[in-house]
Amino acid sequence: MYAIIEVGAKQYSVKKDDIIEVEKQDAAEGKEIALNKVLLVSQDKKVEVGQPYLKGAKVLAKVLKQMRGGKVLSFKYRRRKASHWKKGHRQQLTRLRIREIIVG
């Protein structure tokens, strides 16, 4: 059984006991959260597709860690202009363990 969920502006394919890193969620470490934006659920040979989301379906996950991603550098250079800049960014992330997929 697997599901496709939407967290933030991204979509993830998840199964039970998967560990995923998503955009920061407002939950403390060790807490359970419910992800309600379920786009698709497949169990055995039966597939249910939402329009856009499945009603009553949710994915339960446990927050393992609040963390920051790796550094991403952005660099812009203009030739012959003596002009350049470099910026760094580290994204806030939440690591989740998928506990259960519930179909309404």
C-alpha positions in Angstrom: 0.0 0.0 0.0 1.3 3.5 -0.9 -0.1 7.0 -1.1 0.9 10.2 -2.8 0.6 13.2 -0.5 1.1 16.9 -0.8 3.2 18.8 1.8 3.9 22.4 1.2 4.2 22.8 -2.6 5.7 19.3 -3.2 4.3 15.8 -3.7 5.7 12.7 -2.1 5.1 9.0 -2.7 5.0 7.3 0.8 4.6 3.8 2.3 4.4 2.7 5.9 7.7 3.2 7.8 9.2 5.5 5.1 11.3 8.5 6.3 10.9 11.7 4.3 12.2 15.2 4.7 9.6 18.0 4.0 9.3 21.7 4.4 9.2 22.8 8.1 6.0 21.8 9.9 4.8 23.4 13.2 5.1 20.4 15.5 7.6 19.4 18.2 9.9 16.4 17.9 8.2 13.2 19.0 4.7 14.5 18.2 2.2 12.8 15.7 0.8 14.9 12.9 -1.9 14.1 10.3 -1.3 14.9 6.7 -4.7 15.4 5.1 -3.8 16.3 1.5 -3.8 12.8 0.1 -3.9 12.8 -3.8 -3.9 9.0 -4.4 -4.0 5.8 -2.5 -3.1 2.4 -3.9 -3.8 -0.9 -2.0 -3.4 -4.3 -3.7 -4.8 -3.6 -7.2 -7.3 -1.0 -6.2 -6.3 2.6 -6.9 -8.3 5.6 -5.6 -7.6 9.1 -7.1 -8.9 12.3 -5.5 -10.3 15.4 -7.2 -7.9 16.9 -6.1 -7.8 15.3 -2.7 -9.4 12.1 -1.3 -12.1 12.8 1.3 -11.5 11.2 4.7 -8.0 9.9 3.7 -5.0 10.9 5.8 -1.5 9.8 6.5 -0.3 9.8 10.1 3.4 10.6 10.7 5.7 11.1 13.6 8.1 14.0 13.7 11.6 12.7 14.1 13.7 15.9 13.9 13.5 19.6 13.1 16.6 20.4 11.1 18.2 22.6 8.4 19.2 21.3 4.9 22.5 21.6 3.3 23.8 24.9 2.1 22.8 26.0 -1.4 24.9 28.7 -3.0 23.7 31.3 -5.5 26.4 33.2 -7.5 25.9 35.9 -10.1 28.8 37.3 -12.1 28.8 40.1 -14.7 31.9 40.0 -16.9 33.9 43.2 -17.4 31.7 45.0 -14.9 33.6 44.3 -11.6 30.2 43.2 -10.3 29.4 39.9 -8.6 27.5 38.6 -5.6 27.3 35.3 -3.7 24.5 34.3 -1.4 23.9 31.2 0.7 20.7 29.6 1.9 19.8 26.7 4.2 16.2 25.4 4.1 14.3 24.6 7.3 13.2 20.9 7.1 11.2 18.4 9.2 12.1 14.7 9.1 9.0 12.5 9.3 8.4 8.8 9.7 5.2 7.5 8.1 3.1 5.6 10.7 -0.1 4.7 9.0 -2.1 5.4 5.8 -5.8 5.7 6.5 -8.4 5.5 3.7 -11.7 7.2 4.5 
